[in-house]
Amino acid sequence: MIAGHSQGEAQGGGHGGHDGPHDRNGHGGHHDHHAHHAAMVADFRRRFWISLVITVPILFLSETLRSLVGLGAPPTFPGDNYLIVALATAIYLYGGRPFTKGLVDELRGRQPGMMTLIGLAITVAYVYSSAVALGLAGKAFFWELATLIDVMLVGHWIEMKSVMSAGSALEKLVKLLPDTAHRVTDGGTEDVPVSELSKGDRFVVKPGEKFPVDGAITEGKTTVDESMLTGESKPVAKEEGDEVVGGSLNGDGSVTVEATKVGEETYLKKVVEMVRSAQESKSKTQTLADRAALWLTIIAISAGLITLAAWLAGGEQFVFAMERMVTVMVITCPHALGLAIPLVIAVSTSIAAANGLLLRNRAQFEQARNIDAVVFDKTGTLTEGTFGLKAVVPLSETDEDEILRLAASVESRSEHSLAAGVLKGARERGLDLAEPSEFEAMKGKGVRGKVDGRSVLVVSPGYLRENGIEVDDGKLAEHREQGRTISYVLVDDEVAGAVALGDTIREQSKDAIRELQEMGIRCLMMTGDSEGVARAVAETLGLDDYIAEVLPDEKADRIRELQADGTRVAMTGDGINDAPALATADVGIAIGAGTDVAAETADIVLVESDPRDVLDTIRLARATHRKTVQNLFWATGYNAFAIPLAAGVLAGQGIILSPAVGAVLMSISTVIVAINARLLRVD
């Protein structure tokens, strides 16, 4: 970014400095902040177009510019000097307000940066040029003043538009909770706002509804989809006494729950607080342009004052000395510096979008070039988050294909996620399925039906235990160690075999891991799954290390532990449970197919859910940094000879750099910067 947004993102002339209203949870008005940021972008856009209109007559009346392009002297008429001063005053007060206000804010904060440099240059040019137009001997800088303000406004507009983010992660988290709950009363149930639930209240959650608050099941059985909260794909069986988390999705059973945590105590609200804290803790990044602006500010002020003092000490008239000082001040703030960063931002943002990378936080994206380690969430990131058939294990004389055909035929009538994995496996093997009859879904246990006149059951291990069915499942030990879900297939009440299902590893994951490691970046995986599951996935992908059995609220702590020794960490995930870790990491990268919350919390969103895009992100960050450094060099490097010439060090040889020549040098520098930015490519 250019210009000291750290000192007051609200430089946009009258938009700054206020805080949005706070909601009842104490989280400052995030919707209002988004509207405020959008208003700032619109304000810079409006100021640019209005200033550009005012610039046209200033250029027409500028003697220096007209002589430079061979148009001759400007037309004269009564009050022409007053007209150009009026126009200059309008563009200075209106178009220059963000910069003059920024100058004051930065000086008050004792952190002079780009705003100080721009504000100082346009103020000196305006005051001196107005004095010249009203009678002081010298040369006016009106066209330099106008074009400098125009370029700086469009630069800020481009930059702020490219980095503006919705900032609505916390709102998205809260929206996961339903608005109402079915509270149990003496005569049945009543629908009440979730905010009215208290500890100890009992409420009913019907199939397909979300749990409004944290609680414990007091009646009924069900399966609960916690993937939005935990990132894990497997539905979890719940019965009386089991805890449920607000925001998770109820499966196929109706249950009664007793509220144990409400309001700020719920797990989801704690995640909100962790995300808010982590986001605020990394909002003070100072960019390369800010540092360059600080040095240019020091150089501009020092060189200008030294120039003025040197010429006065040498016996020159004040007007000549002042003209030299103003020339130095104006030329030290080149147009190109105002565009050096925004142009690279605009080009890199376009390249990123074309490649499925949405850059939400420029400062953190730029840090991606320095990443030492990438931590991947497992489910939905390295894996697809859907069940796939891993093995068919015969436990009788029935062969694999027949076991799978019978199981898939029955499962074809089921809507369970496990059924989809069985069906997909059967189709991949080209098996012809039969239409089942007498189909029945046994809640929490499995399915049954008749296939080709035979009774077929596809059931959980719990069903076998409940019915006293013993089976020698030593052949399944390996699958159990890897955390795979086992379903037994019974044919005519005899155990024919079993199917093992597990999360499917993305095809692109292995390539992404290998190429990242070739770049010298460590690749780790963090998951709530068991040690066996994590080890199997890590070995398959060739990961450097893995962290298993991590509770959802511990992920951010694990990131901090990795960062403790100075390791710069990128976190890639897709679930709500990943949100605090994404915000805590040096760079947070969300898989786009995951939750809105993860995407809103992250610095970068991968639209295509392809782990290889992490690699492209880092490559683009490195290429962008190279272009940024190159542009800053082109934008500021000419000062090494332009400032001395503007100061008049070769005046004795008859060489004095006029403002017009200085403007040409600025233009050349700007063209070079623009062309160089367009040449940005990802290696």
Secondary structure, DSSP 8 states (H G I E B T S, - for coil): --S-GGG-S--SSSS-S----B-TTS-B-HHHHHHHHHHHHHHHHHHHHHHHHHHHHHHHH-HHHHHHTT--S----TTHHHHHHHHHHHIIIIITHHHHHHHHHHHHTT---HHHHHHHHHHHHHHHHHHHHTT-SS---HHHHHHHHHHHHHHHHHHHHHH-----HHHHHHHTS-SEEEEEETTEEEEEEGGG--TT-EEEE-TT-B-SSEEEEEE--EEEE-HHHH---S-EEE-TT-EE-TT-EE-SS-EEEEEEE-GGGSHHHHHHHHHHHHHHHT-----HHHHHHHHHHHHHHHHHHHHHHHHHHTT--HHHHHHHHHHHHHHTS-HHHHHHHHHHHHHHHHHHHHTTEEES-HHHHHHGGG--EEEEEIIIIIEEEEEEEEEEEESSSS-HHHHHHHHHHHHTT--SHHHHHHHHHHHHTT------EEEEEETTTEEEEEETTEEEEEE-HHHHHHTT-----GGGHHHHHTT-EEEEEEETTEEEEEEEEEEEE-TTHHHHHHHHHHTT-EEEEE-SS-HHHHHHHHHHHT-SEEE-S--GGGHHHHHHHHHTTT--EEEEE-SGGGHHHHHHSSEEEEETTS-HHHHHHSSEEETT--THHHHHHHHHHHHHHHHHHHHHHHHHHTHHHHHHHHHTTTGGGT----HHHHHHHHHHHHHHHHHHHHT----
